[in-house]
Amino acid sequence: MYNSPFHNKPLDNTAFLITGGAGFIGSNLVEYLLKYNAKKVRVLDNYSNGFHKNLKAFQDNPALEVMEGDIRDLETCKKACEGMDIVLHQAALGSVPRSVKDPVTSNEVNVSGFVNMLMAAKEQSVKRFVYAASSSTYGDSKSLPKVEDKIGRPLSPYAVTKYVNELYADVFGKTYGMEIIGLRYFNIFGPRQDPNGAYAAVIPLFIDAVLNNRGPRMNGDGEHTRDFTFVENCVEANIRAALVENPEAINQVYNIAVGDRTSLNDLFNILKDEAGVDVQAEYGPERLGDIRDSLADISKARKLLGYNPQIKIQEGLRITLDWFRNNQDFIYNQK
């Protein structure tokens, strides 16, 4: 057995392209692939959400190649896919509020950019294309837990773009014989997640608040629930999807979560206890386009990908809080 937690064969003959590789999830994928000696790890990023600092620790590794470019440009996508065996497509404009404020740009990046990447991967004969889908695709569906083949109507422009990704992936797989796998992420969190800016995710915002002895602002009553998923579980899903050999696993979409839900109030209380502070949250109006509750059924990913998430919410929050506590200079360096 090859000595890795998520794969059982060497990676030294495999070249990976990670779009959005300077971002939060992308840089964690870069770290894993370089650690396990991938033949080449090429990053494509336009630094709209990613940071040079996220790749700095790996910059001397000869297997790493960094391309600055935008997925909205087809020729850039083609160049990025040259010589690649596997694409891990993480590049996107996230955030429901951002998409509500500017649906045009979200569509250009998340839909047109996605189609560009599919076309480039097809033309360059990429073996496998794994992409970041989203739990937002479940929309107004009230059923819990969320099962892959039962979705509702999208509640935001962002959710529309991620659902359209799945439709395009299905068509490209059937029409061009491509191997494509979508991973519906459920609230990924962990080291390198940015707490800065108008569209920062809830966990880095909460951690930033408690480490600075402040109460965070919550949208709504704090009883919204999410299936918060530590980034190492997300990395596992990507690696398993990239390398899975079971033909039944190809051209599918999977929930990537832990199968447990936590309210924002409970999340805040865990972080307060871990940080040893006593602060109170400020409550505001609910956010337009937000779903109330989210919980994933991950049995399909377990069965077909061998996905087996090991790090649950409390341990993940502890690891993340410790990382934020010990990397303050890194976090607030905007480069």
N, C-alpha and C positions, 0 to 999 in steps of 0.2 A: 504494500500500500504506500502510495506517495505521501510524504509527510506534510499534509495540509488539512485543515479542518473542513474545507468545502470542495475539494476536488482530489481525484486519485490518480492523476497522470501529470507528467511534467508539462510546463508551459513554455519551455525554451524553444519550441518550434512554432509558437503561435504569436501572431502580431495583433494587438488590440488597438482600436481607435475609441477614445472616450471623448464624446462631445460634451462640452460643459465641464471638462476635466479639472478646471481651476476652481470650480464651485465646491460646495459642501459635500454632497454625495460623490461627485466626480473625483475629488481629491482623495477621498477614502478608498475609492476603487483603484486609483493610481497607486496608492500606498500598498494595497494588498498585492496587486499584480507585480509590482517591482520586488516586493518582499519574496515572492515565489518565482522570481527569475523568468518572467515573460520575455519572449524574444524581443519584442518591441512594444512600447506603450506610447502611442501618439495621442496628444491632447489637442483638441480644437476648441478654442474659446475666444469670445470677443470681449471678455472682461466686463460685461454689463452687470453680471451677478457674481462672477468669480474674481479671484484675487491672485496676483503673482505670489503673494506670501504663502498661499496654500500649497504651492509646489516647490517652495524654496528648499525644503529639507531634502528633496529628491533631485535637485538640479544637476548634481554631479554624476548621477547614474547614467551611464552611456546608453542604456535601453530606453531612456525617456527622450521623447521629441515633442516640442511644444510649437504649435502653429497658432498664430493669432489670426482669427478670421470669423466670419459671420455665416451661420447656416442659411441665411436668407439669400446668399449668393451661391448658385448652383455650381459654378466652376470651382469655387473654394471647397465645396462638399466633395466634388469629384477628386480633387487633388488630395484631400484628407483621407479618402478611402483607398487610394492607390496602395497596393501591396498589403492591405489589411485582411486578416482572416475573420475577425469578429468586431462588430460595432456595438458599443454600449452607449446608447443615445440618451444622454442626461440633459442636454441643452434645451432650455425652455424658459419662458417667462412665467414664473409661478405667481401665486397670490390671487385670491378671489377679488379683494378690493382693487388691486391694480387693474385687473381685467374689466371691472365695472367702470373704472375711471377712464381707461383707454383700451377699448375692445379691439380697435384696429391693429395696434402694435402686437397685442397678444395673439391675434389671429395670424399676423404676418410671420411671427417667430414660431408659434406652436403648430400652425397648420402648413403654411407655405414652406417654412424651414424644414418641417418633418418630411414633406413630400420630396423636397430637394435631397434630403439624406437618403430616403428610400431609393430614389432614382440613381443617385451616385453609387449606393451600395450595389444596386442591380448591375449597373454598367461596369463596375470594377470587380464583379464576381465575388463579392464578400460572402463568406460561407454562412454566417449567422448574424442576425440583426436583433438585438435586445433593446427595448426602449422603456422609458419611464412613463407608465400610464398613471392614472390617479383614481383614488377613491371618490373624487368629486363626480365621477361618472354615474354614481348611484343616484345623484340628484334628489328628487322628492320621494323616492321610495322609502316607505316607513318600515319595511321588514328588517328584522335583526335576527341573527347576524346576516351580513351582506354575502350573498352567493353570486358568483360570477355571471350567471346567465339571467339574473333578475335585476334589472336596473329601472330607474324612474326617468323623469324628465330633468334635464340639467337646470341648475338654479343660477348659473353665472356664465358669462362669456368664457371664462377659463375652463369651466366644466364642459362647455360645448367643444372647445378646441381639443381637449383630451379625449372626448368621445369620438370626434372626427379622426383622431390619430388611430384609434382602434379600427374604425371602418376602413381607412386607407390600408392599414396593415393587413387586414383580412383580404382585401381586394388584391394587393400586391402579392401576397402569399399564393392565392389561387391563380392569378393571371400569369405571374412570372415564375412560379415555382420557387419562390424565396423561402428561407427558413426565418421566421419572425416570431418573437415572443414578447408579449407585453406584460409589464409588472405594475399592477395597481398599488401604488404606495399608499400606506395609511400613516400620515403624520410622522415622518421620519425625523429623528432628532439625534444629536450627538456632538462630539468635538468638531470644531471648525464651522459650526453653524453660526451665521452672522447675526448678532443682536442689534446691529445698527440699521438705520434707515426706516422709511415709512412702512415697509412691507415685511418687516422681520416676523418670524414665526413665534408662536406663543412661548415655547420652552426657553429659547435663549433670552427672550424679553423678561420672563419671570426670573430666570437665573441672574440676569444683570441687575434686576431690581433687588433681589434678596441679598446679593453680594454687596450691594451699596446701601443696604438697610432701608430700602424703600418698599412701599406696597405697590404692586403692579396694578394697571387698569385692566379690568375685564369687560368684554363685550357681553352684555346680558347678565343673568343671575349667577353665572359660574357653574351651573348644573349641566351645561353642554358636555357630552362625553365623546371621547375619541379613543381609537385603538393606537395609542402612541407606540412607535416602533423604533428601537435603537438602531443606529446606522450600521452596526456590524451585522445585524439580521438582514438589512437591505443589501449589503455587500455579498452576503451568502447567497441571496436569491439571484443576484446578477451573475455570479460565478457559476452557480448550478444551471441557470438558464443558458449561459454561454456555452457550456460544455456537455449538457445532457445529450445522451445518445438515443433515448427512447423515442421512436418516431411519433408515438401518441402525444408526446409533450410539446411537439413543434406546432407553430401556428395556433397558439392558445394565448389566453389572457389569464393572469393569476392575481389573486389577492396576496399582498405582501404585508404582513402585520404579525401580531403575536396572538390574536384571538382573545383579547381581554380589553375592557374599556375602563377609562378613568375620567372622572369629571374634572373640570378646570379647578374647582375648589379643592378636590382631593390632591390634584397635582401640586397646587400651591402649598398645601399643608405639608406634603412630603418634602418639598424643597425648603420650606421654613425650618422643619425639624432637622434636615440634613445640614443646613447652614447655621443653625443655632440662633435664629433671629425671631423677633416677635413684632411683626408688622402686619398691617391690615390692608386688604385689597380695596381698590376703588371700583365701583360698578357703574357701567354706562349702558347706553342703548345697545341692542343687538345689532350685529353687522349684517348688512344687506348681502344676500346670497349664501349665508352660512346654513349648513344643515345642523339639526339639533343633536342627533346621536349617530354614532358610527361604531360599528363592531364588525370585524371580518371573520368569515368562515375560511380557514386556511387549509382545509382538508385536500383541496385539489392540488395545491402547491406541494403539500406533503407527499401525496401519492405519486404525482407525475414528475416532480423535480427533485424529490428527496429533501425538500426544504424542512429544516428543523430548528426554528429560532431558539437560541439558548438564553438570550439576555432579556429579562422581563423589565417592567417599568422601573421598579425601585432600584435595581442594580444599575440600569442604564442611566437613571437620573444621578445616582451617586458618582458614576464614572464621569458624566458630563459636567456636573458641578465641580468636581475636582479639577478637571481639565480647564474650565473657565477660571477657577480660582488661581491656577498656576500659570496662566497664559494671558494675563491682562495686557501686557505690552503687545502681544501678537493680535489680540482681539481688536484693540483700538488703533492699530496701525492700518490705515485705510488702503495701503498699496498691495 
